[in-house]
Amino acid sequence: MDDSIIRIVGSKDSGIIFKSPGEYFDHINDIGKRNDLTNEEKLAKIHEAYDRLEVKGDVTVVSDTKYLEPEGFGKNGRMLMDWPENLGFEEGSIQVITRNNPLPERWDRIGGKGGVNFTTLPDNGGPYTYNQRAIPYLENPEARHVGNFDNESYFDAIDAIKSGNLESLNRIAIANGKEPFSEVGLDTLKGDYNYHQGNLKNAVRNVDTTYGLKGTAAPWRTSSTGEKLMDGGAEQIVTPLSGEVLEDIGVIPKY
């Protein structure tokens, strides 16, 4: 038997303790593909597996099937989220991020580095709740991260990526104690930037989204009935670069 998996006699489902997120995701995707279970039964088994994930880290899992699309799971076994429109922004609250309207000094984020959504820290110092952020996950304190934005590096790096200026980009990265990028690396960054720009422009048309958007998280409503499931209200930021890229450039600290 693989040493990375320990079986517990008599426990729920397969009884596996998951030593790594990879093992956990393989298992829950298999659950999602099953045709003999309802969506509710699938999610119950996924919650059981999540309980047995030893180190949860940045792993997040949906709390209820009401946040899924009616079919629930795709052919690959992954959950189909009923995400709100407009990148989750409250209509009318959206502002473009510019050098004159920059990122806040402090950021707060739930989840790994691959995403582009951040919140701020309220003036009273306490973090926004999941309900205020309108993220429908089981609470996972391990997945919360905070840090500072380096606004100067942020705007200069986006200008360099957008224009394909490798020398300027590497000047920023090296000044921040980071490794320089290759031409191939710059091409990858530019592709990622353009991809996220497409999502930003779909959310707000005829607006300059070069540096991203900020505003208020909208309530989470079901797309079919409009029922409100979460309140929203947190300050929300969506950048055209992922947390991983921002970390590699030195715009945010390593986490």
C-alpha positions as CSV (number, residue, x, y, z in Angstrom):
1,M,0.0,0.0,0.0
2,D,1.2,3.5,-0.7
3,D,2.7,4.9,2.5
4,S,1.1,8.3,1.8
5,I,-2.4,6.8,2.3
6,I,-3.5,5.3,5.6
7,R,-6.8,3.4,5.7
8,I,-9.0,3.5,8.8
9,V,-11.2,0.5,9.5
10,G,-14.8,1.3,10.0
11,S,-14.7,5.0,9.0
12,K,-17.1,6.6,6.5
13,D,-16.8,6.1,2.8
14,S,-13.4,4.6,1.9
15,G,-11.8,5.7,5.2
16,I,-8.8,7.2,3.5
17,I,-6.7,9.9,5.3
18,F,-5.4,12.2,2.6
19,K,-1.8,13.2,3.0
20,S,-1.7,15.7,0.2
21,P,-4.2,17.9,-1.7
22,G,-3.5,16.0,-4.9
23,E,-4.8,12.7,-3.4
24,Y,-7.8,14.5,-2.1
25,F,-8.7,16.2,-5.4
26,D,-8.3,12.9,-7.3
27,H,-10.7,11.3,-4.9
28,I,-13.3,14.0,-4.9
29,N,-13.2,14.2,-8.7
30,D,-14.0,10.5,-8.8
31,I,-16.9,11.1,-6.5
32,G,-18.2,13.9,-8.8
33,K,-18.2,11.5,-11.8
34,R,-20.4,9.0,-10.1
35,N,-23.9,8.5,-11.6
36,D,-25.3,6.6,-8.6
37,L,-25.3,9.5,-6.3
38,T,-27.4,12.7,-6.1
39,N,-25.6,16.1,-6.0
40,E,-26.3,16.2,-2.2
41,E,-24.8,12.8,-1.7
42,K,-21.7,13.7,-3.7
43,L,-21.1,16.8,-1.7
44,A,-21.6,14.9,1.6
45,K,-18.9,12.5,0.6
46,I,-16.7,15.3,-0.5
47,H,-17.1,17.0,2.9
48,E,-16.2,13.7,4.5
49,A,-13.0,13.5,2.4
50,Y,-12.2,17.1,3.3
51,D,-12.5,16.3,7.0
52,R,-9.8,13.6,6.4
53,L,-7.4,15.9,4.5
54,E,-4.6,16.2,7.1
55,V,-3.2,19.6,6.0
56,K,-5.9,21.7,4.4
57,G,-3.7,24.6,3.4
58,D,-5.3,26.7,0.7
59,V,-7.9,24.0,-0.2
60,T,-11.5,25.3,-0.2
61,V,-14.7,23.3,-0.6
62,V,-18.2,24.5,-1.3
63,S,-20.5,24.3,1.7
64,D,-23.8,23.5,0.0
65,T,-25.2,22.4,-3.3
66,K,-27.3,25.5,-3.5
67,Y,-24.2,27.3,-4.8
68,L,-23.8,24.9,-7.7
69,E,-25.4,25.0,-11.1
70,P,-28.4,22.6,-11.5
71,E,-26.3,19.8,-13.0
72,G,-24.0,20.1,-10.1
73,F,-20.9,18.4,-11.5
74,G,-19.2,18.3,-14.9
75,K,-18.0,15.2,-16.8
76,N,-14.6,15.7,-15.2
77,G,-16.1,15.4,-11.8
78,R,-15.6,19.0,-10.8
79,M,-18.2,21.2,-9.2
80,L,-20.0,23.6,-11.5
81,M,-20.2,26.8,-9.6
82,D,-23.2,29.2,-10.1
83,W,-20.9,32.2,-10.0
84,P,-22.4,35.7,-9.8
85,E,-22.2,37.9,-12.9
86,N,-19.8,40.9,-13.3
87,L,-16.9,39.0,-11.5
88,G,-19.0,39.2,-8.3
89,F,-19.1,43.0,-8.2
90,E,-22.1,45.0,-7.0
91,E,-23.4,46.8,-10.1
92,G,-22.6,50.5,-9.7
93,S,-19.8,50.1,-7.3
94,I,-17.1,49.3,-9.8
95,Q,-14.1,51.6,-10.0
96,V,-11.0,51.3,-12.3
97,I,-7.7,50.9,-10.6
98,T,-5.3,53.7,-11.7
99,R,-2.2,55.4,-10.4
100,N,-4.5,58.1,-9.1
101,N,-6.9,55.5,-7.6
102,P,-4.4,52.8,-6.6
103,L,-4.6,49.5,-4.7
104,P,-5.0,49.7,-0.9
105,E,-2.0,49.3,1.2
106,R,-3.2,46.0,2.8
107,W,-4.9,43.0,1.2
108,D,-6.6,39.9,2.5
109,R,-7.3,36.8,0.5
110,I,-8.9,33.3,0.9
111,G,-7.2,30.6,-1.1
112,G,-4.2,29.9,-3.2
113,K,-2.0,32.1,-5.4
114,G,-3.7,31.2,-8.6
115,G,-6.6,33.6,-8.2
116,V,-7.0,37.3,-8.9
117,N,-9.5,38.2,-6.2
118,F,-8.5,40.1,-3.1
119,T,-10.3,42.0,-0.4
120,T,-9.0,44.7,2.0
121,L,-9.0,44.8,5.8
122,P,-11.8,46.9,7.3
123,D,-11.0,49.9,9.3
124,N,-11.8,48.1,12.5
125,G,-9.0,45.6,11.8
126,G,-11.1,42.5,11.6
127,P,-11.3,40.5,8.4
128,Y,-14.4,40.3,6.3
129,T,-16.5,37.2,6.8
130,Y,-17.1,34.6,4.1
131,N,-20.7,35.9,3.9
132,Q,-19.5,39.5,3.3
133,R,-16.9,38.2,0.7
134,A,-19.7,36.2,-0.9
135,I,-17.5,33.1,-1.1
136,P,-19.5,29.9,-0.4
137,Y,-16.9,27.7,1.2
138,L,-16.5,25.9,4.5
139,E,-14.4,28.0,6.9
140,N,-10.7,27.3,6.6
141,P,-8.5,29.6,8.6
142,E,-5.4,28.0,7.0
143,A,-6.5,29.4,3.6
144,R,-6.5,33.1,4.8
145,H,-3.5,35.3,3.8
146,V,-2.7,39.0,4.3
147,G,0.0,41.3,3.1
148,N,0.9,44.6,1.5
149,F,0.6,45.7,-2.1
150,D,3.6,47.5,-3.6
151,N,1.7,50.0,-5.8
152,E,4.7,51.4,-7.6
153,S,5.9,47.9,-8.6
154,Y,2.4,46.9,-9.6
155,F,1.8,49.7,-12.1
156,D,5.3,49.6,-13.5
157,A,5.2,45.8,-13.9
158,I,1.8,45.9,-15.7
159,D,3.1,48.6,-18.1
160,A,6.2,46.4,-18.8
161,I,4.2,43.3,-19.4
162,K,1.6,45.0,-21.5
163,S,4.3,46.6,-23.7
164,G,6.5,43.4,-23.8
165,N,9.4,45.3,-22.2
166,L,11.5,42.5,-20.6
167,E,14.3,44.8,-19.5
168,S,11.9,47.0,-17.5
169,L,10.1,44.0,-16.0
170,N,13.4,42.5,-14.8
171,R,14.6,45.7,-13.4
172,I,11.5,45.7,-11.1
173,A,11.8,42.0,-10.2
174,I,15.5,42.3,-9.4
175,A,15.0,45.4,-7.3
176,N,12.4,43.5,-5.3
177,G,14.9,40.6,-4.7
178,K,13.2,38.3,-7.3
179,E,14.6,36.2,-10.1
180,P,14.6,37.8,-13.6
181,F,12.2,36.5,-16.2
182,S,13.1,35.0,-19.6
183,E,11.6,35.9,-22.9
184,V,9.4,32.8,-22.7
185,G,8.4,33.8,-19.2
186,L,7.4,37.3,-20.4
187,D,5.3,35.7,-23.2
188,T,3.5,33.6,-20.6
189,L,2.9,36.6,-18.4
190,K,1.5,38.5,-21.3
191,G,-0.8,35.6,-22.2
192,D,-2.1,35.4,-18.7
193,Y,-2.5,39.2,-18.5
194,N,-4.5,39.2,-21.7
195,Y,-6.7,36.3,-20.5
196,H,-7.6,38.1,-17.3
197,Q,-8.2,41.3,-19.2
198,G,-10.8,39.5,-21.3
199,N,-12.7,38.6,-18.1
200,L,-12.4,42.1,-16.8
201,K,-13.7,43.6,-20.0
202,N,-16.6,41.2,-20.0
203,A,-17.6,42.4,-16.6
204,V,-17.5,46.2,-17.5
205,R,-17.6,47.3,-21.1
206,N,-16.1,50.5,-22.4
207,V,-13.9,51.0,-19.3
208,D,-10.1,51.0,-19.2
209,T,-9.4,47.8,-17.2
210,T,-5.6,48.0,-17.7
211,Y,-4.8,47.8,-14.0
212,G,-7.9,46.0,-12.8
213,L,-11.0,46.8,-10.9
214,K,-12.2,47.4,-7.3
215,G,-15.6,47.8,-5.8
216,T,-18.1,46.0,-3.5
217,A,-18.8,42.3,-3.5
218,A,-22.4,41.7,-4.7
219,P,-24.8,39.4,-2.8
220,W,-24.7,35.9,-4.1
221,R,-28.0,35.1,-5.8
222,T,-29.0,32.0,-7.6
223,S,-29.1,32.5,-11.3
224,S,-32.4,30.6,-11.7
225,T,-34.6,32.3,-9.0
226,G,-32.6,35.3,-7.8
227,E,-32.8,34.0,-4.2
228,K,-30.1,35.7,-2.1
229,L,-27.8,33.2,-0.5
230,M,-25.0,35.5,0.8
231,D,-25.0,39.2,1.7
232,G,-21.7,40.4,0.1
233,G,-20.6,44.0,1.0
234,A,-16.9,43.4,1.3
235,E,-14.4,45.6,-0.6
236,Q,-13.3,43.6,-3.5
237,I,-10.3,43.9,-5.9
238,V,-9.8,41.9,-9.1
239,T,-6.3,42.3,-10.7
240,P,-5.2,41.2,-14.2
241,L,-2.3,39.2,-12.7
242,S,-2.7,36.3,-10.3
243,G,-1.3,36.2,-6.8
244,E,1.4,33.9,-8.0
245,V,2.6,36.4,-10.6
246,L,2.4,39.3,-8.2
247,E,4.5,37.3,-5.8
248,D,7.1,36.5,-8.5
249,I,7.4,40.1,-9.4
250,G,7.6,41.3,-5.7
251,V,4.3,43.2,-5.7
252,I,3.1,41.1,-2.8
253,P,5.1,39.1,-0.2
254,K,5.6,35.4,-0.5
255,Y,2.9,33.2,1.0
